[in-house]
């Protein structure tokens, strides 16, 4: 049984690598992103997701949230952000492996207030984000360089 699981995992990795080797993926923004065997999962995530918005650090949500987000990219916050299956899997696996509840060295406060069955879909809806940013005046969020509380780079561009 364990041997079959290992073999399945190895075969799955080979299939994903073969699918990604030399492939081009059309991003939700319409750009074609060249994916090679040497392209890291983080690079693919940054290039694909960063076309439309900041590629949010995976450490700000638990794995179950990233699974839910990447599991329905056709309805990604009101947009169709669909990607091919291999690219979606690569990005989902990267996000879940580096999520708040899986990555080493994550500050404990990131998960504080998120119940074991809670699946926050927005970083800005987490107790952690609200404890740090909850008192931002509406006038600050209305600035043209910020516009929305999900635009982290509007305030944190120098970090």
C-alpha positions in Angstrom: 0.0 0.0 0.0 2.7 2.5 1.0 4.7 1.5 -2.1 1.7 2.3 -4.3 1.3 5.7 -2.7 4.9 6.5 -3.2 4.8 5.3 -6.8 1.6 7.4 -7.4 3.3 10.5 -6.0 6.4 10.0 -8.1 4.3 9.4 -11.2 2.2 12.5 -10.4 5.3 14.6 -10.1 6.6 13.3 -13.4 3.3 14.0 -15.2 3.2 17.6 -13.8 6.9 18.1 -14.7 6.3 16.8 -18.2 3.2 18.9 -18.6 5.0 22.0 -17.5 8.3 21.4 -19.4 8.3 23.8 -22.3 4.7 24.7 -21.9 3.1 28.1 -22.2 0.2 29.0 -20.0 -2.1 31.9 -20.8 -2.6 33.9 -17.7 -6.0 35.3 -16.6 -4.7 38.7 -17.9 -4.2 37.2 -21.4 -0.4 37.2 -21.3 1.4 34.0 -22.3 3.7 32.9 -19.5 6.5 30.5 -20.7 6.9 27.7 -18.2 10.0 25.5 -18.3 11.2 22.5 -16.3 13.5 24.9 -14.3 10.7 27.3 -13.4 10.0 27.1 -9.7 6.5 26.8 -8.3 7.0 30.2 -6.6 7.9 31.8 -10.0 4.9 30.3 -11.7 2.7 31.6 -8.8 4.2 35.0 -9.0 3.9 35.2 -12.8 0.4 33.8 -13.1 -1.3 35.4 -10.1 0.8 38.6 -10.2 -0.7 39.4 -13.7 -3.9 40.6 -12.0 -3.0 41.4 -8.5 -0.2 41.2 -6.0 0.9 37.6 -5.5 0.0 37.4 -1.8 2.4 35.6 0.5 1.0 32.2 1.2 1.8 32.5 4.9 -1.2 34.7 5.5 -3.8 32.0 5.1 -4.1 28.4 6.2 -3.8 25.6 3.6 -7.5 25.0 3.5 -8.1 28.5 2.4 -5.6 28.2 -0.5 -7.2 24.9 -1.5 -10.6 26.6 -1.6 -9.3 29.6 -3.6 -7.4 27.5 -6.1 -10.2 25.0 -6.3 -12.6 27.4 -8.0 -10.5 29.7 -10.2 -13.4 30.1 -12.7 -15.2 32.1 -10.0 -12.1 33.9 -8.5 -13.6 36.9 -6.6 -15.9 37.6 -9.5 -13.4 36.9 -12.3 -12.5 33.9 -14.4 -8.9 33.2 -13.4 -8.9 29.6 -14.8 -5.6 28.0 -15.6 -4.7 24.6 -17.0 -4.9 21.8 -14.6 -1.1 21.3 -14.3 -0.4 24.9 -13.6 -3.3 25.1 -11.1 -2.0 22.1 -9.3 1.5 23.4 -9.1 0.3 26.8 -7.7 -2.1 25.1 -5.3 0.6 22.8 -4.0 3.0 25.7 -3.6 0.4 27.8 -1.7 -0.7 24.9 0.6 2.9 23.9 1.4 3.8 27.4 2.4 0.6 28.3 4.2 0.3 29.6 7.7 -0.5 26.2 9.2 2.3 24.4 7.3 5.3 26.6 6.7 8.0 26.6 9.4 8.6 29.7 11.4 5.2 31.4 10.9 4.4 33.8 13.7 1.6 32.3 15.8 -0.5 35.5 15.6 -1.2 34.8 11.9 -3.6 32.0 12.8 -4.9 33.4 16.0 -8.7 33.7 15.9 -9.1 31.4 12.9 -11.0 28.3 14.0 -10.0 24.8 12.8 -13.0 24.7 10.5 -12.8 28.4 9.3 -11.8 28.9 5.7 -11.1 32.6 5.3 -10.9 33.5 1.6 -9.5 37.0 2.0 -6.4 37.9 4.0 -8.2 41.1 4.9 -10.9 39.1 6.6 -8.5 37.4 9.0 -8.3 38.4 12.7 -4.5 38.9 12.2 -5.0 41.4 9.4 -7.6 43.3 11.3 -5.5 43.4 14.5 -2.7 45.1 12.5 -4.7 47.1 10.0 -8.3 47.4 11.4 -7.9 51.0 12.4 -6.9 52.4 9.0 -9.2 55.4 8.4 -11.4 55.2 5.3 -9.8 58.4 4.0 -6.4 56.5 3.8 -8.0 53.6 2.0 -9.6 56.0 -0.5 -6.2 57.4 -1.6 -5.6 56.8 -5.3 -2.4 54.9 -4.6 -4.3 52.5 -2.2 -7.9 52.3 -3.3 -8.6 49.0 -1.4 -7.5 47.3 1.7 -6.3 44.3 -0.3 -3.7 46.5 -2.1 -0.8 45.8 0.3 1.7 47.5 -1.9 -0.2 50.7 -1.7 1.2 51.2 1.8 4.0 48.7 2.0 5.8 49.4 -1.3 9.1 50.3 0.5 9.3 47.1 2.5 
